[in-house]
């Protein structure tokens, strides 16, 4: 099972749409706080439609807490506009963690520095960035393609 990690997401509909992507692929969704919204948010549930109650969802107070629980064998991939390594060069494996930052700030600089060799990017025009849910969909489906399975 693949794992999608959102660090400090801010926009409920993005998280709802990402939950739908996770449901469609059989991935787990990990939300690392603080969140910019309540999990009871109406727009979150509207974007997630009736899938939300079935979502394999985990909530963490910090990335360190998630990392500790994941264990030493866990492989993390960090998506950022601050990398030159395209996501399609990564070798994804079952149980990998694909990590995304918040919509306005991206990943914390501390994580980018600590995991520099694990940072990936979605190539795009300079000065531009994609919607978070779109970015998750692109990379999640590349990992599914590599693993040749859904669910």
GROMACS elastic network, one bead per residue, 0.5 to 0.9 nm:
[ bonds ]
;  ai    aj funct       b0    kb
    1    25     6  0.88856   500
    1    26     6  0.66724   500
    1    27     6  0.56333   500
    1    28     6  0.71137   500
    1    93     6  0.88928   500
    1    94     6  0.54250   500
    1    96     6  0.77667   500
    1   151     6  0.72743   500
    2    22     6  0.87237   500
    2    25     6  0.84357   500
    2    26     6  0.74577   500
    2    28     6  0.63418   500
    2    29     6  0.88765   500
    2    92     6  0.89650   500
    2    93     6  0.78545   500
    2    94     6  0.56882   500
    2    96     6  0.54487   500
    2    97     6  0.64352   500
    2    98     6  0.78511   500
    2   140     6  0.82502   500
    2   143     6  0.82105   500
    2   144     6  0.83899   500
    3    22     6  0.83825   500
    3    27     6  0.54274   500
    3    29     6  0.59924   500
    3    30     6  0.70958   500
    3    94     6  0.87933   500
    3    95     6  0.63661   500
    3    96     6  0.60098   500
    3    98     6  0.61285   500
    3    99     6  0.83905   500
    4    18     6  0.86176   500
    4    22     6  0.75248   500
    4    27     6  0.68109   500
    4    28     6  0.60886   500
    4    30     6  0.60485   500
    4    31     6  0.85741   500
    4    96     6  0.85256   500
    4    97     6  0.58358   500
    4    99     6  0.61301   500
    4   100     6  0.78609   500
    4   136     6  0.78501   500
    4   140     6  0.78428   500
    5    28     6  0.84003   500
    5    29     6  0.60237   500
    5    31     6  0.60083   500
    5    32     6  0.72604   500
    5    97     6  0.66233   500
    5    98     6  0.59171   500
    5   100     6  0.60786   500
    5   101     6  0.83926   500
    6     9     6  0.59434   500
    6    15     6  0.82742   500
    6    29     6  0.77619   500
    6    30     6  0.62577   500
    6    31     6  0.51134   500
    6    32     6  0.60700   500
    6    33     6  0.86771   500
    6    98     6  0.86592   500
    6    99     6  0.61031   500
    6   100     6  0.50675   500
    6   101     6  0.58872   500
    6   102     6  0.70659   500
    7    30     6  0.84107   500
    7    31     6  0.62629   500
    7    33     6  0.64798   500
    7    34     6  0.81177   500
    7    35     6  0.80845   500
    7    62     6  0.84014   500
    7    63     6  0.74870   500
    7    99     6  0.73779   500
    7   100     6  0.61764   500
    7   102     6  0.59297   500
    7   106     6  0.83695   500
    7   107     6  0.71190   500
    7   108     6  0.86684   500
    8    31     6  0.72532   500
    8    32     6  0.56805   500
    8    34     6  0.53732   500
    8    36     6  0.67620   500
    8   101     6  0.66474   500
    8   102     6  0.53073   500
    8   103     6  0.85928   500
    8   106     6  0.89925   500
    8   107     6  0.88240   500
    9    12     6  0.78328   500
    9    14     6  0.82823   500
    9    15     6  0.71442   500
    9    31     6  0.76230   500
    9    32     6  0.79297   500
    9    33     6  0.77775   500
    9    34     6  0.80439   500
    9    35     6  0.55896   500
    9    36     6  0.60413   500
    9    37     6  0.81863   500
    9   100     6  0.87589   500
    9   101     6  0.69401   500
    9   103     6  0.64639   500
    9   104     6  0.89179   500
   10    14     6  0.83448   500
   10    15     6  0.83185   500
   10    35     6  0.61700   500
   10    37     6  0.64556   500
   10   102     6  0.62262   500
   10   103     6  0.64042   500
   10   104     6  0.79956   500
   11    14     6  0.55915   500
   11    15     6  0.66761   500
   11    16     6  0.89369   500
   11    35     6  0.89427   500
   11    36     6  0.67475   500
   11    37     6  0.71958   500
   11    44     6  0.82512   500
   11   102     6  0.86203   500
   11   103     6  0.73891   500
   12    15     6  0.51870   500
   12    16     6  0.61442   500
   12    17     6  0.86672   500
   12    36     6  0.79018   500
   12    37     6  0.64519   500
   12    38     6  0.82850   500
   12    39     6  0.83570   500
   12    41     6  0.70351   500
   12    42     6  0.84155   500
   12    43     6  0.59706   500
   12    45     6  0.82429   500
   12    47     6  0.79863   500
   13    17     6  0.60759   500
   13    18     6  0.84702   500
   13    43     6  0.56734   500
   13    45     6  0.79317   500
   13    46     6  0.75551   500
   13    47     6  0.52035   500
   13    48     6  0.77414   500
   13   133     6  0.88441   500
   14    17     6  0.51577   500
   14    18     6  0.61285   500
   14    19     6  0.85577   500
   14    44     6  0.76967   500
   14    47     6  0.76221   500
   14   103     6  0.88897   500
   14   131     6  0.80616   500
   14   132     6  0.65560   500
   14   133     6  0.53652   500
   14   134     6  0.87903   500
   15    19     6  0.60920   500
   15    20     6  0.87018   500
   15    31     6  0.89838   500
   15    44     6  0.65310   500
   15    47     6  0.79544   500
   15    48     6  0.79618   500
   15   132     6  0.84760   500
   15   133     6  0.71912   500
   16    19     6  0.50169   500
   16    20     6  0.64880   500
   16    21     6  0.88617   500
   16    43     6  0.77417   500
   16    45     6  0.61775   500
   16    46     6  0.72862   500
   16    49     6  0.78626   500
   16    52     6  0.76362   500
   16   133     6  0.87786   500
   17    20     6  0.50409   500
   17    21     6  0.64061   500
   17    22     6  0.87310   500
   17    44     6  0.81202   500
   17    47     6  0.54317   500
   17    48     6  0.55993   500
   17    49     6  0.87873   500
   17   133     6  0.62451   500
   18    22     6  0.61998   500
   18    23     6  0.85985   500
   18    29     6  0.81070   500
   18    47     6  0.88498   500
   18    48     6  0.78960   500
   18   132     6  0.83463   500
   18   133     6  0.54319   500
   18   134     6  0.84946   500
   18   136     6  0.69392   500
   18   137     6  0.75616   500
   19    22     6  0.50177   500
   19    23     6  0.62085   500
   19    24     6  0.86487   500
   19    27     6  0.89141   500
   19    28     6  0.85520   500
   19    29     6  0.67004   500
   19    47     6  0.85495   500
   19    48     6  0.60620   500
   19    51     6  0.77531   500
   19    52     6  0.68683   500
   19    55     6  0.66859   500
   19    56     6  0.87598   500
   19    57     6  0.84295   500
   20    23     6  0.50124   500
   20    24     6  0.61563   500
   20    25     6  0.87071   500
   20    47     6  0.79873   500
   20    48     6  0.55633   500
   20    49     6  0.79529   500
   20    51     6  0.65161   500
   20    52     6  0.75679   500
   20    55     6  0.80638   500
   21    24     6  0.50803   500
   21    25     6  0.63154   500
   21    26     6  0.84156   500
   21    27     6  0.80013   500
   21   133     6  0.84104   500
   21   136     6  0.81302   500
   21   137     6  0.66237   500
   21   140     6  0.82320   500
   22    25     6  0.52644   500
   22    26     6  0.56668   500
   22    28     6  0.61595   500
   22    29     6  0.65387   500
   22    55     6  0.74796   500
   22    56     6  0.82011   500
   22   137     6  0.89486   500
   22   140     6  0.84422   500
   23    26     6  0.51613   500
   23    27     6  0.64094   500
   23    28     6  0.79501   500
   23    29     6  0.89788   500
   23    51     6  0.70373   500
   23    52     6  0.85226   500
   23    54     6  0.78026   500
   23    55     6  0.60823   500
   23    56     6  0.78639   500
   23   151     6  0.82241   500
   24    27     6  0.78445   500
   24   150     6  0.76333   500
   24   151     6  0.74350   500
   25   140     6  0.81683   500
   25   141     6  0.79791   500
   25   144     6  0.74427   500
   25   149     6  0.82764   500
   25   151     6  0.50940   500
   26    55     6  0.88676   500
   26    56     6  0.83760   500
   26   150     6  0.63103   500
   27    55     6  0.87843   500
   27    56     6  0.74835   500
   27   140     6  0.86637   500
   27   150     6  0.87019   500
   27   151     6  0.70539   500
   28    55     6  0.74097   500
   28    56     6  0.50313   500
   28    57     6  0.60615   500
   28    58     6  0.76752   500
   29    55     6  0.75778   500
   29    56     6  0.62438   500
   29    58     6  0.62693   500
   29    59     6  0.85572   500
   30    56     6  0.85700   500
   30    57     6  0.59307   500
   30    59     6  0.58199   500
   30    60     6  0.72268   500
   30    66     6  0.83409   500
   31    34     6  0.87497   500
   31    35     6  0.77273   500
   31    57     6  0.76774   500
   31    58     6  0.62653   500
   31    60     6  0.60856   500
   31    61     6  0.84729   500
   32    35     6  0.71424   500
   32    58     6  0.85700   500
   32    59     6  0.60820   500
   32    61     6  0.57053   500
   32    62     6  0.56480   500
   32    63     6  0.62221   500
   32    66     6  0.79443   500
   33    36     6  0.82140   500
   33    59     6  0.76302   500
   33    60     6  0.62330   500
   33    61     6  0.50179   500
   33    62     6  0.61393   500
   33    63     6  0.83363   500
   34    37     6  0.87016   500
   34    60     6  0.87232   500
   34    61     6  0.67517   500
   34    62     6  0.80339   500
   35    38     6  0.71736   500
   35    39     6  0.86256   500
   37    40     6  0.82904   500
   37    41     6  0.66982   500
   37    44     6  0.87024   500
   38    41     6  0.52245   500
   38    44     6  0.85972   500
   39    42     6  0.85695   500
   39    44     6  0.72066   500
   39    45     6  0.82786   500
   40    43     6  0.88384   500
   40    44     6  0.74960   500
   40    45     6  0.74815   500
   41    44     6  0.53055   500
   41    45     6  0.65999   500
   41    46     6  0.87692   500
   42    45     6  0.52659   500
   42    46     6  0.60753   500
   42    47     6  0.86795   500
   43    47     6  0.60915   500
   43    48     6  0.84323   500
   44    47     6  0.53970   500
   44    48     6  0.62363   500
   44    49     6  0.85140   500
   44    52     6  0.87704   500
   45    49     6  0.57529   500
   45    50     6  0.76590   500
   45    51     6  0.85596   500
   45    52     6  0.64489   500
   46    50     6  0.80187   500
   46    52     6  0.89862   500
   47    52     6  0.89155   500
   48    51     6  0.57350   500
   48    52     6  0.53334   500
   49    52     6  0.64141   500
   50    53     6  0.68874   500
   50    54     6  0.81229   500
   51    54     6  0.54977   500
   51    55     6  0.63519   500
   52    55     6  0.52010   500
   52    56     6  0.88009   500
   52    57     6  0.89160   500
   53    56     6  0.85653   500
   54    57     6  0.86217   500
   59    66     6  0.87846   500
   60    63     6  0.71205   500
   60    64     6  0.89335   500
   60    65     6  0.65600   500
   60    66     6  0.62372   500
   61    64     6  0.85392   500
   61    65     6  0.68625   500
   61    66     6  0.82512   500
   62    65     6  0.52754   500
   62    66     6  0.66945   500
   62    67     6  0.87673   500
   63    66     6  0.50934   500
   63    67     6  0.60164   500
   63    68     6  0.84995   500
   64    68     6  0.59951   500
   64    69     6  0.85356   500
   65    68     6  0.52182   500
   65    69     6  0.62847   500
   65    70     6  0.86397   500
   66    69     6  0.51654   500
   66    70     6  0.60395   500
   66    71     6  0.87950   500
   67    70     6  0.50798   500
   67    71     6  0.65084   500
   67    72     6  0.82122   500
   67    74     6  0.80040   500
   67    76     6  0.89925   500
   68    71     6  0.55301   500
   68    72     6  0.77914   500
   69    72     6  0.89804   500
   70    73     6  0.77101   500
   70    74     6  0.58117   500
   70    75     6  0.89591   500
   71    74     6  0.57099   500
   72    75     6  0.83030   500
   74    95     6  0.72336   500
   74    96     6  0.63790   500
   74    97     6  0.73467   500
   75    92     6  0.87148   500
   75    93     6  0.82251   500
   75    95     6  0.77284   500
   75    96     6  0.51034   500
   75    97     6  0.61541   500
   75    98     6  0.86619   500
   75   118     6  0.88580   500
   76    96     6  0.59894   500
   76    98     6  0.59799   500
   76    99     6  0.69489   500
   76   115     6  0.86165   500
   76   118     6  0.69080   500
   76   119     6  0.89273   500
   77    87     6  0.88641   500
   77    90     6  0.82810   500
   77    92     6  0.86716   500
   77    96     6  0.76164   500
   77    97     6  0.61599   500
   77    99     6  0.58975   500
   77   100     6  0.87942   500
   77   115     6  0.85412   500
   77   118     6  0.52825   500
   77   119     6  0.60470   500
   77   120     6  0.68626   500
   78    97     6  0.84442   500
   78    98     6  0.61585   500
   78   100     6  0.62858   500
   78   101     6  0.84921   500
   78   107     6  0.80341   500
   78   111     6  0.84208   500
   78   112     6  0.77016   500
   78   115     6  0.76998   500
   78   116     6  0.85413   500
   78   118     6  0.60399   500
   78   120     6  0.58787   500
   78   121     6  0.82797   500
   79    82     6  0.85717   500
   79    83     6  0.80665   500
   79    87     6  0.79103   500
   79    98     6  0.74359   500
   79    99     6  0.61155   500
   79   100     6  0.54700   500
   79   101     6  0.76402   500
   79   106     6  0.86013   500
   79   107     6  0.79084   500
   79   118     6  0.86647   500
   79   119     6  0.57975   500
   79   121     6  0.54257   500
   79   122     6  0.76911   500
   79   135     6  0.86795   500
   79   139     6  0.87913   500
   80    83     6  0.60636   500
   80   100     6  0.73927   500
   80   101     6  0.77748   500
   80   106     6  0.68031   500
   80   107     6  0.68914   500
   80   112     6  0.82649   500
   80   119     6  0.66530   500
   80   120     6  0.61072   500
   80   121     6  0.52409   500
   80   122     6  0.77793   500
   81    84     6  0.79846   500
   81   106     6  0.83212   500
   81   120     6  0.79574   500
   81   121     6  0.55110   500
   81   122     6  0.71948   500
   81   123     6  0.79690   500
   81   124     6  0.86308   500
   81   128     6  0.87212   500
   81   129     6  0.73084   500
   82   112     6  0.84400   500
   82   119     6  0.82056   500
   82   120     6  0.83028   500
   82   121     6  0.72710   500
   83    86     6  0.78641   500
   83   116     6  0.82222   500
   83   119     6  0.60367   500
   83   120     6  0.56769   500
   83   121     6  0.55258   500
   83   122     6  0.88910   500
   84   119     6  0.84574   500
   84   120     6  0.70275   500
   84   121     6  0.64030   500
   84   122     6  0.88797   500
   84   123     6  0.79874   500
   85    88     6  0.85394   500
   85    89     6  0.71870   500
   85    90     6  0.84343   500
   85   117     6  0.89797   500
   85   118     6  0.89263   500
   85   119     6  0.70292   500
   85   120     6  0.50216   500
   85   121     6  0.58805   500
   85   122     6  0.84346   500
   85   123     6  0.86397   500
   86    89     6  0.57858   500
   86    90     6  0.76095   500
   86   119     6  0.89264   500
   86   120     6  0.55180   500
   86   122     6  0.58070   500
   86   123     6  0.63719   500
   87    90     6  0.55532   500
   87    91     6  0.88966   500
   87   119     6  0.85888   500
   87   120     6  0.51090   500
   87   121     6  0.55328   500
   87   122     6  0.60307   500
   87   123     6  0.83908   500
   87   139     6  0.68151   500
   87   142     6  0.82682   500
   88    91     6  0.79319   500
   88   120     6  0.87002   500
   88   121     6  0.89635   500
   88   122     6  0.84800   500
   88   139     6  0.80386   500
   88   142     6  0.70191   500
   88   143     6  0.86039   500
   89   120     6  0.86059   500
   90   118     6  0.87764   500
   90   120     6  0.78306   500
   90   143     6  0.87139   500
   91   143     6  0.79990   500
   91   146     6  0.77503   500
   92    95     6  0.88056   500
   92    96     6  0.66124   500
   92   142     6  0.85272   500
   92   143     6  0.55065   500
   92   144     6  0.84448   500
   92   146     6  0.67979   500
   92   147     6  0.73577   500
   93    96     6  0.56256   500
   93   143     6  0.76128   500
   93   146     6  0.81990   500
   93   147     6  0.68938   500
   94   143     6  0.88229   500
   94   147     6  0.73490   500
   98   136     6  0.84213   500
   98   139     6  0.80800   500
   98   140     6  0.77300   500
   99   107     6  0.84657   500
   99   136     6  0.89418   500
  100   103     6  0.88986   500
  100   106     6  0.70742   500
  100   107     6  0.65372   500
  100   132     6  0.78743   500
  100   135     6  0.86448   500
  100   136     6  0.76689   500
  101   104     6  0.84005   500
  101   105     6  0.69301   500
  101   108     6  0.73197   500
  101   132     6  0.84286   500
  102   105     6  0.54749   500
  102   107     6  0.66176   500
  102   108     6  0.89732   500
  102   132     6  0.78924   500
  103   106     6  0.60446   500
  103   131     6  0.74701   500
  103   132     6  0.61607   500
  105   108     6  0.75549   500
  106   109     6  0.88172   500
  107   110     6  0.83289   500
  107   111     6  0.68248   500
  107   112     6  0.68900   500
  108   111     6  0.55491   500
  108   112     6  0.65898   500
  108   113     6  0.88946   500
  109   112     6  0.50103   500
  109   113     6  0.61303   500
  109   114     6  0.85417   500
  110   113     6  0.52599   500
  110   114     6  0.61208   500
  110   115     6  0.85573   500
  111   114     6  0.50409   500
  111   115     6  0.58527   500
  111   116     6  0.78531   500
  112   115     6  0.54117   500
  112   116     6  0.53327   500
  112   117     6  0.88661   500
  112   118     6  0.85658   500
  112   119     6  0.69851   500
  113   116     6  0.52648   500
  113   117     6  0.89184   500
  114   117     6  0.85198   500
  115   118     6  0.53138   500
  115   119     6  0.65759   500
  116   119     6  0.53684   500
  116   120     6  0.89103   500
  117   120     6  0.85223   500
  121   124     6  0.87235   500
  122   129     6  0.88042   500
  122   130     6  0.87001   500
  122   135     6  0.75418   500
  122   138     6  0.83213   500
  122   139     6  0.81044   500
  123   126     6  0.88228   500
  124   127     6  0.85034   500
  124   128     6  0.68342   500
  124   129     6  0.71748   500
  124   130     6  0.83905   500
  125   128     6  0.57544   500
  125   129     6  0.80140   500
  126   129     6  0.83573   500
  129   132     6  0.87082   500
  129   135     6  0.88952   500
  130   133     6  0.83709   500
  130   134     6  0.65132   500
  130   135     6  0.61281   500
  131   134     6  0.52398   500
  131   135     6  0.62066   500
  131   136     6  0.87335   500
  132   135     6  0.50573   500
  132   136     6  0.61845   500
  132   137     6  0.86022   500
  133   136     6  0.51213   500
  133   137     6  0.61706   500
  133   138     6  0.87184   500
  134   137     6  0.50820   500
  134   138     6  0.62750   500
  134   139     6  0.88472   500
  135   138     6  0.52143   500
  135   139     6  0.63965   500
  135   140     6  0.83901   500
  136   139     6  0.54348   500
  136   140     6  0.57138   500
  136   141     6  0.82895   500
  137   140     6  0.51843   500
  137   141     6  0.59268   500
  137   142     6  0.84328   500
  138   141     6  0.55751   500
  138   142     6  0.63589   500
  138   143     6  0.89213   500
  139   142     6  0.50419   500
  139   143     6  0.63137   500
  139   144     6  0.86529   500
  140   143     6  0.51937   500
  140   144     6  0.62594   500
  140   145     6  0.86304   500
  141   145     6  0.59377   500
  141   146     6  0.84778   500
  142   146     6  0.61914   500
  142   147     6  0.85952   500
  143   146     6  0.50881   500
  143   147     6  0.61875   500
  143   148     6  0.83399   500
  144   147     6  0.50388   500
  144   148     6  0.57144   500
  144   149     6  0.57670   500
  144   150     6  0.63572   500
  145   149     6  0.69184   500
  145   150     6  0.86382   500
  146   149     6  0.81855   500
  147   150     6  0.83637   500
